[in-house]
């Protein structure tokens, strides 16, 4: 099943199946989708312009479609929770986002929102548990 499924006689969805659905169906990561760069910094001097992206435990990117905007964060650290402060979001992203979280203890439920996160210009805070994918998704009204 391409690492996503176990085939019969014991049909089973593997954890990566839910991560794939989270990124594809919820975050909107599909062929032809526009990805936007997101900078990540812990405030440490080690996060300067010469820092290796793989050295940072947090990866981030944004997805933009016609009526959907998503921020995707991946915390690769296996022990530490990471708190991010969102700054510099465009005003047209809306005032709040749905929060989705994929963790080792929240696999199938990752496809359902945990709640809403306010998006403010002075910095919104989001917590990422160890080994997690967090999606903040806003749906734009049709124009």
C-alpha positions in Angstrom: 0.0 0.0 0.0 2.9 2.5 -0.7 3.6 2.8 3.0 0.1 4.2 3.5 -2.0 1.1 3.9 -1.8 -2.6 4.8 -3.6 -4.6 2.2 -6.1 -7.4 2.9 -6.6 -9.8 4.5 -5.9 -7.2 7.2 -6.8 -3.8 5.8 -5.3 -1.0 7.9 -4.5 2.6 7.5 -1.0 3.4 8.7 -0.2 6.6 10.5 1.4 8.2 7.4 -1.9 7.8 5.7 -3.4 10.4 8.1 -0.4 12.7 7.7 -0.8 12.6 3.9 -4.5 13.5 4.2 -3.7 16.3 6.6 -1.3 17.9 4.2 -3.3 17.2 1.0 -6.9 17.6 2.1 -6.7 20.0 5.0 -3.6 22.1 4.3 -4.3 22.1 0.5 -0.8 20.8 -0.5 -1.6 19.5 -4.0 0.1 19.5 -7.4 0.2 23.1 -8.7 -0.4 24.7 -5.4 1.6 27.8 -4.6 4.0 27.4 -1.7 5.2 30.4 0.2 8.4 30.7 2.2 8.2 31.1 5.9 11.2 32.0 8.0 11.7 30.3 11.3 14.0 31.6 14.1 14.5 30.7 17.7 16.2 34.0 18.4 19.5 32.2 18.8 22.6 33.5 17.0 22.9 30.0 15.5 19.8 30.8 13.5 21.6 33.3 11.3 21.5 33.4 7.5 24.3 30.8 7.3 22.4 28.3 9.5 21.6 24.9 8.0 17.8 24.4 7.8 18.1 20.7 8.8 19.8 21.8 12.0 16.7 23.6 13.2 14.0 21.2 14.7 11.2 23.2 13.2 10.3 23.3 9.5 7.6 25.6 8.2 5.9 26.6 4.9 2.7 28.3 3.8 0.2 27.1 1.1 -1.9 29.5 -0.9 -4.8 28.6 -3.1 -7.6 30.7 -4.4 -9.8 30.4 -1.3 -7.5 28.7 1.1 -4.4 29.8 3.1 -2.5 27.4 5.4 0.6 27.5 7.5 2.3 24.2 8.1 4.7 23.6 10.9 6.7 20.3 11.5 8.4 19.9 14.8 11.1 17.2 14.2 12.4 17.2 17.8 11.5 14.0 19.5 11.6 15.4 23.1 10.9 19.2 23.1 7.7 21.1 22.6 8.2 24.2 20.4 6.2 27.4 20.8 6.0 29.6 17.7 4.9 33.2 17.5 3.4 34.1 14.2 4.4 37.6 12.9 4.0 39.3 9.6 0.9 37.5 8.4 -0.8 39.4 5.6 -4.1 41.1 6.7 -6.0 39.3 4.0 -5.4 35.9 5.7 -8.3 36.6 8.1 -8.6 37.0 11.8 -8.5 33.4 12.9 -7.5 30.0 11.7 -8.6 26.4 12.3 -5.9 24.4 14.2 -5.1 20.9 13.2 -2.5 18.8 15.0 -0.9 15.4 14.1 1.0 13.8 16.9 2.0 10.2 17.9 -1.2 10.2 20.1 -3.5 12.1 17.8 -3.3 10.3 14.4 -6.8 9.8 12.9 -8.2 12.7 14.9 -5.6 15.0 13.2 -8.2 15.4 10.4 -10.5 17.3 12.7 -9.8 20.8 14.0 -8.9 21.2 17.7 -10.3 24.7 17.7 -9.4 28.2 16.4 -6.4 30.3 16.8 -6.6 34.1 16.5 -4.4 35.7 13.9 -3.3 39.1 15.1 -0.8 41.5 13.6 1.2 41.7 17.0 1.9 38.0 17.0 -0.2 34.9 17.6 1.2 31.9 19.6 1.0 28.3 18.6 2.4 25.2 20.4 3.9 22.3 18.6 4.3 19.1 20.6 7.3 16.8 19.9 7.2 14.9 16.5 4.2 16.8 15.3 2.6 18.5 12.3 0.5 21.5 12.9 -1.7 23.1 10.3 -3.3 26.5 10.7 -5.9 26.9 7.9 -8.0 29.9 6.9 -10.7 29.6 4.3 -11.2 32.9 2.3 -14.6 34.1 1.4 -15.3 34.1 -2.4 -14.7 37.5 -4.0 
